């Protein structure tokens, strides 16, 4: 199982690379022979892969990578259209959309694969996020000023926190098996349901691993909902 980790050296807010570690470990447990391919600015177009990951980053990292990212547009589009899974967090999620307009009005062009666009707001949306989704409740931590407006399917509905834009209660985006979300965490260590979804869309079979400990941890997070409601 080939995992492509995009901009591993630049897009890694709040340890987003932990998502790659989680997936690698699970795949190894399942004897899927995982291999991680790392890609960054200026590298050759990577070989086809089974899963693509891109983490979050601040505006300056997004400015560094976005032109290079454009070179991968066809590669990523084909991957998604074939129904293969992809996970993009925060800054990476924004760059799969049409554009991100920064606080000083600069337009950072995106790949225009997700039908979304993002404009920088004047308040940072920081805190724990709980979302109701078709996978069940998802939890994570958000920190962004970009407000994302979507056309198409949201990953879920915000129960606590801000999500895409703090206005319409949507959080994230899902198209085929490609997921974009504002949830750091790392997202996959907190949400084994998504690990199962990603692996089963690769092996086209069910994943029968015991995630009871991780789900117990999630229950605790959900119980602390009220405590989590405070903002910085
Ligand atoms: N720079 C983006 C924003 O603030 C993304 C931040 C992030 O990836 N954490 O909206």
Boltz pocket constraint, residues with backbone or C-beta under 6 A from the ligand:
constraints:
  - pocket:
      binder: B
      contacts: [[A, 13], [A, 55], [A, 56], [A, 57], [A, 58], [A, 59], [A, 62], [A, 89], [A, 90], [A, 91], [A, 92], [A, 143], [A, 144], [A, 145], [A, 146], [A, 147]]
      max_distance: 6.0
